[in-house]
């Protein structure tokens, strides 16, 4: 083996070792950065999503205030926090009031369940069983509770777990609102960084196109999925509040979750309708039934108006991406799935059109 070949092998070995060490260091730094930021990722991602979704309204407010971004972002953050905290306090108060009433009545022995009306027997499928169980509970509540101790314990544990989860989610969402205010106050620089990242992954033209597509998709999903879910939950909660339904705050939260999951609010409102018919007069019960049906069917005309608005990507692609993403990643998957499927659709169509 000649000295030149040995020198080349030695140089090649040194280069391989140097590249390996550099890659290992890069991998180590990336891993450490990911582990450090991991606890905050969901909060930050939600902050980005909220900032993108709310930007059209924010820009109008900023224009009205003379382009003072810091002041506008501060006012937006305070207003958004008040909108979140106000309903949360009302719903929490409703849950605490109902729980306190039940606990006090049970401990004092004064808790009474009104007997069921005869029309309960006419409920479809469950009428006779519901009447029998309700009648037993109204005549001898203590015995009924003893017979169903295990089921009641499981329901209680699930209820406490759900309340704790809701409380944690509210705290996360409050932090996300504050972060979204920070992003909005630095909109231009944040958009420029996003363009640089997308341009490095593709090219300048496609980077701009994909950035705008992701932005439009986030706003579309926020309006067409979350927006409709919030509207349905608020309207359903208003109806239950005026009818004096016990624990209306909890049912409102459940309606919101169902609506986000693309399930009809009637799954909650139908049992409430049956309850209202058994305790209220006929006319208010009929009005509440009509109201509940309108709430449950409102997504049929709200989604076409809000979902996919201002986008060339078909609404069906956005909706399928949102639903599929939520099934994989939870509520955050609404946006991740919709954006991913929209980008995939646009890339596929560009490939088909490429001659």
C-alpha positions as CSV (number, residue, x, y, z in Angstrom):
1,X,0.0,0.0,0.0
2,X,1.5,3.3,-1.1
3,X,1.9,6.2,1.3
4,X,-0.6,8.3,-0.7
5,X,-3.3,5.6,-0.2
6,X,-2.5,5.4,3.5
7,X,-2.8,9.1,3.8
8,X,-6.1,9.2,1.9
9,X,-7.5,6.5,4.2
10,X,-6.3,8.3,7.3
11,X,-7.9,11.6,6.0
12,X,-11.1,9.8,5.2
13,X,-11.2,8.1,8.7
14,X,-10.6,11.5,10.3
15,X,-13.4,13.1,8.3
16,X,-15.8,10.3,9.2
17,X,-15.0,10.6,12.9
18,X,-15.4,14.4,12.7
19,X,-18.8,14.2,11.0
20,X,-19.9,11.5,13.4
21,X,-18.9,13.6,16.4
22,X,-20.7,16.7,14.9
23,X,-23.8,14.7,14.2
24,X,-23.8,13.2,17.7
25,X,-23.4,16.7,19.2
26,X,-26.2,18.1,17.1
27,X,-28.4,15.2,18.0
28,X,-27.6,15.7,21.7
29,X,-28.4,19.5,21.5
30,X,-31.6,18.9,19.6
31,X,-32.7,16.2,22.1
32,X,-31.9,18.4,25.1
33,X,-33.7,21.3,23.6
34,X,-36.8,19.2,22.9
35,X,-36.8,17.8,26.5
36,X,-36.5,21.3,27.9
37,X,-39.3,22.8,25.8
38,X,-41.5,19.6,25.9
39,X,-43.6,20.7,29.0
40,X,-44.5,23.9,27.2
41,X,-45.0,22.7,23.7
42,X,-48.8,22.3,23.9
43,X,-49.2,25.7,25.5
44,X,-47.0,27.4,22.9
45,X,-48.7,25.6,20.0
46,X,-52.1,26.6,21.3
47,X,-50.8,30.2,21.6
48,X,-49.7,30.1,18.0
49,X,-53.1,28.7,16.9
50,X,-55.0,31.3,18.8
51,X,-52.8,34.2,17.5
52,X,-53.3,33.1,13.9
53,X,-57.0,32.6,14.3
54,X,-57.6,35.9,16.0
55,X,-55.2,38.0,13.9
56,X,-57.9,39.5,11.5
57,X,-59.8,41.0,14.5
58,X,-56.6,42.0,16.1
59,X,-55.4,43.9,13.0
60,X,-58.6,45.8,12.9
61,X,-58.3,46.8,16.6
62,X,-54.6,47.7,16.0
63,X,-55.6,49.9,13.1
64,X,-58.3,51.6,15.2
65,X,-55.7,52.3,18.0
66,X,-53.2,53.8,15.5
67,X,-51.0,50.8,15.0
68,X,-49.8,50.5,18.6
69,X,-49.2,46.8,18.7
70,X,-48.2,46.5,22.4
71,X,-51.3,48.3,23.6
72,X,-53.5,46.3,21.3
73,X,-52.0,43.0,22.4
74,X,-52.4,44.0,26.0
75,X,-56.1,44.9,25.6
76,X,-56.7,41.8,23.6
77,X,-55.1,39.5,26.3
78,X,-57.1,41.1,29.1
79,X,-60.4,40.9,27.1
80,X,-59.8,37.3,26.1
81,X,-58.9,36.3,29.7
82,X,-62.1,37.9,31.0
83,X,-64.1,36.1,28.3
84,X,-62.6,32.8,29.5
85,X,-62.7,33.4,33.3
86,X,-66.3,34.8,33.4
87,X,-68.1,31.7,31.9
88,X,-65.7,29.4,33.8
89,X,-66.7,31.0,37.1
90,X,-70.4,30.7,36.2
91,X,-70.0,27.0,35.3
92,X,-67.9,26.3,38.3
93,X,-70.4,28.1,40.6
94,X,-73.2,26.0,39.1
95,X,-71.3,22.7,39.7
96,X,-70.3,23.8,43.3
97,X,-73.9,24.8,44.1
98,X,-75.3,21.6,42.8
99,X,-72.7,19.5,44.6
100,X,-73.1,21.4,47.9
101,X,-76.9,21.0,47.7
102,X,-76.7,17.3,47.1
103,X,-74.0,16.7,49.8
104,X,-75.9,18.8,52.5
105,X,-79.2,17.2,51.7
106,X,-77.7,13.8,51.9
107,X,-75.9,14.4,55.2
108,X,-78.9,16.0,56.8
109,X,-81.3,13.4,55.5
110,X,-83.4,16.1,53.9
111,X,-82.5,15.2,50.3
112,X,-85.7,14.3,48.4
113,X,-86.2,13.4,44.8
114,X,-89.6,14.3,43.4
115,X,-91.7,11.4,42.2
116,X,-91.8,10.8,38.5
117,X,-94.8,11.9,36.4
118,X,-96.8,9.2,34.7
119,X,-95.7,10.3,31.2
120,X,-92.2,9.1,32.1
121,X,-93.5,5.6,31.3
122,X,-94.1,6.8,27.7
123,X,-90.5,7.6,27.1
124,X,-89.2,5.4,24.1
125,X,-87.3,2.3,25.0
126,X,-86.3,3.3,28.6
127,X,-89.7,4.5,29.9
128,X,-90.6,1.6,32.2
129,X,-87.1,1.1,33.6
130,X,-86.6,4.9,34.1
131,X,-90.0,5.2,35.9
132,X,-89.2,2.2,38.2
133,X,-85.7,3.5,39.1
134,X,-86.9,7.0,39.6
135,X,-89.9,5.9,41.7
136,X,-87.7,3.8,43.9
137,X,-85.3,6.6,44.4
138,X,-88.1,9.1,45.3
139,X,-89.7,6.7,47.8
140,X,-86.5,5.3,49.5
141,X,-83.4,7.2,48.4
142,X,-81.1,5.6,51.0
143,X,-81.9,2.1,50.0
144,X,-81.4,3.0,46.3
145,X,-78.0,4.5,47.0
146,X,-77.0,1.4,49.0
147,X,-78.0,-0.9,46.1
148,X,-75.9,1.1,43.7
149,X,-72.9,2.0,45.9
150,X,-70.2,0.7,43.5
151,X,-71.7,2.5,40.4
152,X,-72.1,5.7,42.4
153,X,-68.5,5.5,43.6
154,X,-67.2,5.0,40.0
155,X,-69.3,8.0,38.8
156,X,-68.0,10.1,41.7
157,X,-64.4,9.3,40.8
158,X,-65.0,9.9,37.1
159,X,-66.7,13.2,38.0
160,X,-63.8,14.4,40.2
161,X,-61.3,13.4,37.6
162,X,-63.2,15.2,34.9
163,X,-63.4,18.4,37.0
164,X,-59.6,18.2,37.7
165,X,-58.9,17.8,34.0
166,X,-61.2,20.7,33.1
167,X,-59.4,22.9,35.7
168,X,-56.0,22.0,34.3
169,X,-57.1,22.7,30.8
170,X,-58.5,26.1,31.7
171,X,-55.1,27.0,33.3
172,X,-53.3,25.9,30.2
173,X,-55.6,27.8,28.0
174,X,-55.1,31.0,30.1
175,X,-51.3,30.7,29.6
176,X,-51.9,30.1,25.9
177,X,-53.9,33.3,25.6
178,X,-51.1,35.2,27.2
179,X,-48.6,33.6,24.8
180,X,-50.9,34.4,21.9
181,X,-50.8,38.1,23.0
182,X,-47.0,38.0,22.9
183,X,-47.1,36.6,19.4
184,X,-49.6,39.2,18.2
185,X,-47.4,42.0,19.6
186,X,-44.6,40.6,17.4
187,X,-46.6,39.6,14.4
188,X,-44.2,40.8,11.7
189,X,-41.1,39.1,13.1
190,X,-43.0,35.9,13.8
191,X,-44.4,35.8,10.3
192,X,-40.9,36.5,8.8
193,X,-39.4,33.6,10.9
194,X,-42.1,31.2,9.7
195,X,-41.5,32.2,6.1
196,X,-37.7,31.5,6.5
197,X,-38.4,28.1,7.9
198,X,-40.9,27.1,5.2
199,X,-38.6,28.5,2.5
200,X,-35.7,26.5,3.8
201,X,-37.8,23.3,3.6
202,X,-39.1,24.0,0.1
203,X,-38.3,27.2,-1.8
204,X,-39.3,30.8,-1.4
205,X,-42.5,30.7,-3.5
206,X,-43.8,27.4,-2.1
207,X,-42.7,28.5,1.4
208,X,-45.0,31.6,1.1
209,X,-47.8,29.5,-0.4
210,X,-47.6,26.8,2.4
211,X,-47.4,29.4,5.1
212,X,-50.5,31.2,3.9
213,X,-52.3,27.8,3.5
214,X,-51.5,26.8,7.1
215,X,-52.7,30.2,8.3
216,X,-55.9,29.9,6.4
217,X,-56.5,26.4,7.6
218,X,-56.1,27.3,11.2
219,X,-58.6,30.1,10.9
220,X,-61.0,27.9,9.0
221,X,-60.9,25.1,11.6
222,X,-61.1,27.7,14.4
223,X,-64.2,29.2,12.9
224,X,-65.9,26.1,11.4
225,X,-65.2,23.5,14.2
226,X,-64.3,25.2,17.5
227,X,-66.4,28.3,16.7
228,X,-69.5,26.2,15.9
229,X,-68.9,24.0,19.0
230,X,-68.7,27.1,21.3
231,X,-71.9,28.6,19.7
232,X,-73.8,25.3,20.2
233,X,-72.6,24.9,23.8
234,X,-73.5,28.5,24.7
235,X,-77.0,28.2,23.2
236,X,-77.6,24.9,24.8
237,X,-76.4,26.2,28.2
238,X,-78.7,29.2,27.9
239,X,-81.7,27.0,27.3
240,X,-80.9,24.7,30.3
241,X,-80.2,27.7,32.5
242,X,-83.6,29.3,31.9
243,X,-85.3,25.9,32.4
244,X,-83.5,25.5,35.7
245,X,-81.8,22.2,34.8
246,X,-79.7,21.0,37.7
247,X,-75.9,21.0,36.9
248,X,-76.5,22.9,33.7
249,X,-72.8,24.0,33.7
250,X,-71.6,20.5,33.5
251,X,-74.0,19.6,30.7
252,X,-72.8,22.7,28.8
253,X,-69.2,21.5,29.0
254,X,-70.2,18.0,27.8
255,X,-72.1,19.6,24.9
256,X,-68.9,21.5,24.0
257,X,-66.8,18.4,24.0
258,X,-69.3,16.5,21.9
259,X,-69.6,19.3,19.4
260,X,-65.8,19.5,19.0
261,X,-65.8,15.7,18.5
262,X,-68.4,16.3,15.7
263,X,-71.1,14.5,17.7
264,X,-74.6,16.0,17.9
265,X,-75.4,17.9,21.2
266,X,-78.8,16.1,21.1
267,X,-77.0,13.2,22.8
268,X,-77.0,15.4,26.0
269,X,-80.1,17.5,25.2
270,X,-82.4,14.6,24.6
271,X,-82.2,13.3,28.2
272,X,-82.6,16.9,29.4
273,X,-85.7,17.3,27.2
274,X,-87.2,14.2,28.8
275,X,-86.4,15.5,32.2
276,X,-87.9,18.9,31.4
277,X,-91.1,17.3,30.2
278,X,-91.4,15.4,33.5
279,X,-90.9,18.5,35.8
280,X,-92.1,21.5,33.8
281,X,-95.3,22.6,32.2
282,X,-96.1,21.5,28.6
283,X,-95.6,24.8,26.8
284,X,-92.1,25.6,28.2
285,X,-91.1,22.0,27.7
286,X,-92.2,22.2,24.0
287,X,-90.3,25.5,23.6
288,X,-87.2,24.0,25.1
289,X,-87.5,21.0,22.8
290,X,-87.7,23.2,19.7
291,X,-84.7,25.3,21.0
292,X,-82.7,22.1,21.6
293,X,-83.4,20.7,18.2
294,X,-82.3,24.0,16.6
295,X,-79.1,24.0,18.6
296,X,-78.3,20.5,17.6
297,X,-79.0,21.1,13.9
298,X,-77.3,24.5,13.8
299,X,-74.0,23.1,12.6
300,X,-75.7,22.0,9.4
301,X,-75.8,25.6,8.2
302,X,-73.0,27.1,10.3
303,X,-70.2,24.8,9.1
304,X,-70.7,25.5,5.4
305,X,-70.6,29.2,6.2
306,X,-67.5,29.1,8.3
307,X,-65.4,26.0,7.4
308,X,-63.1,26.4,4.5
309,X,-64.0,30.1,4.1
310,X,-61.6,32.0,1.9
311,X,-59.7,28.8,0.9
312,X,-59.2,26.9,-2.4
313,X,-58.8,23.6,-0.5
314,X,-62.2,21.7,-0.5
315,X,-64.1,21.9,2.7
316,X,-64.4,18.1,2.9
317,X,-60.5,17.8,3.0
318,X,-60.4,20.3,5.9
319,X,-63.2,18.5,7.8
320,X,-61.7,15.1,7.3
321,X,-58.3,16.3,8.4
322,X,-59.8,17.9,11.5
323,X,-61.8,14.8,12.5
324,X,-59.0,12.3,11.7
325,X,-56.4,14.5,13.5
326,X,-58.5,14.7,16.6
327,X,-58.9,10.9,16.7
328,X,-55.1,10.6,16.6
329,X,-53.9,13.5,18.7
330,X,-56.9,14.8,20.7
331,X,-58.3,18.3,20.4
332,X,-54.9,19.7,19.2
333,X,-55.2,17.3,16.3
334,X,-58.1,19.3,14.9
335,X,-55.5,21.8,13.6
336,X,-52.6,19.5,13.1
337,X,-54.7,17.0,11.0
338,X,-56.4,19.8,9.0
339,X,-53.2,21.5,8.2
340,X,-51.4,18.3,7.3
341,X,-54.1,17.0,5.0
342,X,-54.5,20.4,3.4
343,X,-50.8,20.6,2.7
344,X,-50.8,17.0,1.4
345,X,-53.7,17.8,-0.9
346,X,-52.1,20.9,-2.3
347,X,-48.8,19.1,-2.9
348,X,-50.6,16.2,-4.6
349,X,-52.6,18.5,-6.8
350,X,-49.4,20.4,-7.7
351,X,-47.8,17.2,-8.7
352,X,-50.8,16.2,-10.9
353,X,-50.7,19.6,-12.6
354,X,-46.9,19.5,-13.1
355,X,-46.2,18.9,-16.8
